[in-house]
Amino acid sequence: MSASLYPSAAQAPLSPSIAGLAELTLETDDPAGLARFYAEVLGLEVISSQPDRVWLALSHDTRLGLWSPGAKEFGDRGGSHVHFAFAARRDRLPELAERIRTAGVEVRGPVAHPGGDSSIYFRDPAGNLVEAWDYLDRPRGRRDGVRALR
């Protein structure tokens, strides 16, 4: 997943100071076990591993952190959230759903959305609701990005 879904780096950012999401951190009692799921089932690369945390590459400039409970060096910690979504390639969504099902994980979808984009939803082994969404790989998503989702 290292190739960008975006056709041009010249697309205007939403904020002049913020260029995108660099990392997302999830809390888990088993960082290494959850990392195995993301590496083996979703194909993410483990880029760093310590006893209390694992980092995986989502793309060239975004990483996923899996941390054990407890305060870390900057006073931060993982926490609860509603769900998160990976940007997925439209032509690979059915293959990804099957790969996740083969790993014994229940997958909802593909779910077709009103704009023509699709998502699959599943829970990772730690219970996080994960979405793989092809919106940014469709013409409107490539052209307008998240601005079109207002």
C-alpha positions, 0 to 999 in steps of 0.5 A: 500500500505504499503507492499514493492514491492521489494523482498529484502532490500539488493538490491543495491541503485542507489546512495550510499547516496540516498536510495529512494524517501521519499516524493513528495509535490504537490501544491493545493488551497484545501489540505483537499479536495485533501487529501479526493480524495487520501484517499477515491479513492486511499486508502492512509492514512492521517498521518498528517493534518494542515491548510496549508498542509496534509501528506498521507502515500504512503508506509512505507517510502514514503509520499505525501504532499498536500500544499496550495500555499505560502512559507513554513518554509524552503522557499520551496513550491509546484510547477509544474511538468509534472507527477508522477507515483505510483508503482502499483500491476499488479493484482490490476491495473484494479480494481484501474482503476475502482475505480477511474472511479467510483469516476467520474474521467476519466482514460486512460488505462490500456495502455500496454507498449513495455516491457509488463508493463502497466499503467493507467493515470488520473488527480486528482482534482487539475489537476495533471497528475497521473500514476499508473504503474505496472513495479516494480511488474513484473519480470524485474522490480523486478529484475532490478528496474529502472536501466532497464529503461535507 
